[in-house]
Amino acid sequence: MFIENNKDGLIYMSSDKIGAKHAFTTRYGGVSEGIFSSFNLGSNRGDEPEKVRENYRRLCELFGVGIDDCAVTNQVHKNDVRIVTKADRHVCQSKVPYEVDGIVTKEKGLPIICMIADCVPALLWDGENGVIGAIHCGWRSSVGDILKNAVEAMESLGARAENICAALGPAIGRCCFETDDDVPEAIEKYLGGDTDGLFDRRADGKTMVDLRAANARRLVQLGLKAENIDISDECTFCSHDKYWSHRYTKGNRGSQAAVIVLD
């Protein structure tokens, strides 16, 4: 179950499936103004840098670290996953020296962050073996099997698929994710044909796609237990006042984050 939290005005979501400290941020609780109002974490969207830094300060305060003490994704809508350590801590607003849509770690005290604004954020946690992941699942990275790469990277650090809990956070829902044939066709291949209930095909040739449910189904195929997977029911497009939606704003928007850390 997803729960809304309020920490000194910073509104974020969390899942009761994830035992590690984590957050799916919203638009609420920051200092940005105008189209970026108010909790924008996108450093390359055109927002004032000092306001973005203050937003990061507030987020990092939630996790008890400084703004330069996190590891982050550098997303290119591909399927690469990186194992990060404290050597990968990112200086806020500096250039990230790698390109990956997913990061995993076993380092305690290192928050890991992926960014979203419609795509599916997946936080993964193996509490028994102390391994976590933050994965940006756009449709291209999804069908590229980024979740398989993430689970394998976690397993290389000692995790076991049957112990991993997953939370798939707020993202564009089937109600609003309108696609051409290339997306459902790629998902059919991705899931080996196991796609019953994932698509609503329309008379005009478009298809409405449930990308979160597709990724949840893939996690089960990868060995996670269905009862260990939590799926948010919030659509970023429908709830564009609460979440950043790339489609709703036609790209004129900020970014929210999914964050997790091992204590």
Long-range contacts (C-beta under 8 A, 24 or more apart in sequence): 1-230, 2-167, 2-169, 2-230, 2-232, 2-233, 2-234, 7-62, 10-39, 10-58, 10-59, 10-62, 11-39, 11-242, 12-62, 13-169, 13-170, 13-232, 13-234, 15-123, 15-167, 15-169, 15-230, 15-232, 16-230, 17-125, 17-165, 17-166, 17-167, 17-228, 17-229, 17-230, 18-123, 18-125, 18-165, 18-167, 18-230, 18-260, 19-125, 19-127, 19-165, 20-125, 20-127, 20-132, 20-260, 20-261, 20-262, 20-263, 21-63, 21-260, 21-261, 21-263, 22-123, 22-125, 22-167, 22-258, 22-259, 22-260, 22-261, 23-59, 23-62, 23-63, 23-257, 23-258, 23-259, 24-121, 24-123, 24-167, 24-169, 24-170, 24-232, 24-256, 24-257, 24-258, 25-59, 25-256, 25-257, 25-258, 25-259, 26-170, 26-242, 26-243, 26-256, 27-241, 27-242, 27-243, 27-244, 27-254, 27-256, 28-242, 29-58, 30-54, 30-55, 30-58, 31-55, 32-254, 35-249, 35-252, 35-253, 35-254, 36-253, 36-254, 39-254, 39-256, 40-244, 40-254, 40-255, 41-115, 41-254, 41-255, 41-256, 41-257, 42-115, 42-117, 42-244, 42-253, 42-254, 42-255, 43-92, 43-93, 45-253, 45-254, 45-255, 47-254, 49-93, 52-93, 53-92, 53-93, 56-92, 59-257, 59-259, 60-111, 63-111, 63-259, 63-261, 65-109, 65-111, 65-261, 67-92, 68-92, 69-110, 69-111, 70-110, 70-111, 70-112, 70-113, 70-259, 71-103, 71-105, 71-110, 71-111, 71-112, 71-113, 72-96, 72-103, 72-112, 72-113, 72-114, 72-115, 73-100, 73-101, 73-102, 73-103, 73-113, 73-114, 73-115, 73-134, 73-136, 74-98, 74-99, 74-100, 75-99, 75-100, 75-101, 75-114, 75-115, 75-136, 75-138, 76-100, 76-101, 77-101, 77-138, 77-140, 77-141, 78-140, 78-141, 78-144, 78-146, 79-141, 79-144, 79-145, 79-146, 79-149, 80-146, 80-149, 81-133, 81-135, 81-146, 81-149, 81-150, 81-153, 82-153, 83-153, 83-156, 83-157, 84-110, 84-112, 85-110, 86-110, 101-135, 101-136, 101-137, 101-138, 101-141, 101-146, 102-133, 102-134, 102-135, 102-136, 102-141, 102-146, 102-149, 102-150, 102-153, 103-133, 103-134, 103-135, 104-131, 104-132, 104-133, 104-134, 104-150, 104-153, 104-154, 104-157, 105-131, 105-132, 105-133, 105-157, 105-262, 106-130, 106-131, 106-132, 106-157, 106-158, 106-262, 107-262, 108-262, 108-263, 109-261, 109-262, 109-263, 110-261, 110-262, 111-259, 111-260, 111-261, 112-259, 112-260, 112-261, 113-257, 113-258, 113-259, 114-257, 114-258, 115-255, 115-256, 115-257, 116-169, 116-170, 116-171, 116-236, 116-244, 116-255, 116-256, 116-257, 116-258, 117-236, 117-243, 117-244, 117-245, 117-246, 117-253, 117-254, 117-255, 117-256, 118-171, 118-172, 118-236, 118-237, 118-244, 118-245, 118-246, 118-247, 119-171, 119-172, 119-211, 120-168, 120-169, 120-171, 120-211, 120-212, 120-215, 121-168, 121-169, 121-170, 121-171, 121-258, 122-147, 122-150, 122-166, 122-167, 122-168, 122-169, 122-215, 122-258, 123-166, 123-167, 123-169, 123-258, 123-260, 124-150, 124-151, 124-154, 124-164, 124-165, 124-166, 125-164, 125-165, 125-166, 125-260, 126-154, 126-158, 126-159, 126-160, 126-163, 126-164, 126-165, 127-163, 127-165, 128-160, 128-163, 129-157, 129-158, 129-159, 129-160, 129-163, 130-158, 130-262, 131-157, 131-158, 131-159, 132-260, 132-261, 132-262, 133-260, 134-258, 134-259, 134-260, 137-168, 137-211, 137-215, 139-179, 139-183, 139-186, 139-187, 139-209, 139-211, 142-187, 142-190, 142-211, 142-214, 142-215, 142-218, 143-186, 143-187, 143-189, 143-190, 145-190, 145-218, 147-215, 147-218, 147-219, 147-222, 148-218, 148-222, 151-219, 151-222, 151-223, 151-224, 161-222, 161-223, 161-224, 162-223, 162-224, 162-225, 164-219, 164-224, 164-228, 165-224, 165-228, 165-229, 165-230, 166-216, 166-219, 166-224, 166-228, 166-229, 166-230, 167-229, 167-230, 167-232, 168-212, 168-215, 168-216, 168-229, 168-230, 168-231, 168-232, 169-232, 169-258, 170-232, 170-234, 170-235, 170-236, 170-239, 170-243, 170-256, 171-211, 171-212, 171-232, 171-235, 171-236, 172-211, 172-235, 172-236, 172-237, 172-245, 172-247, 173-210, 173-212, 173-233, 173-234, 173-235, 173-236, 173-237, 173-238, 174-198, 174-200, 174-208, 174-209, 174-210, 174-211, 174-213, 175-208, 175-235, 175-237, 175-238, 176-208, 176-235, 176-237, 176-238, 176-247, 177-208, 177-209, 177-210, 177-211, 177-237, 178-206, 178-207, 178-208, 179-206, 179-207, 179-208, 179-209, 180-205, 180-206, 180-207, 181-205, 181-207, 183-207, 183-209, 184-209, 187-211, 187-214, 190-214, 190-218, 191-217, 191-218, 191-221, 192-221, 194-221
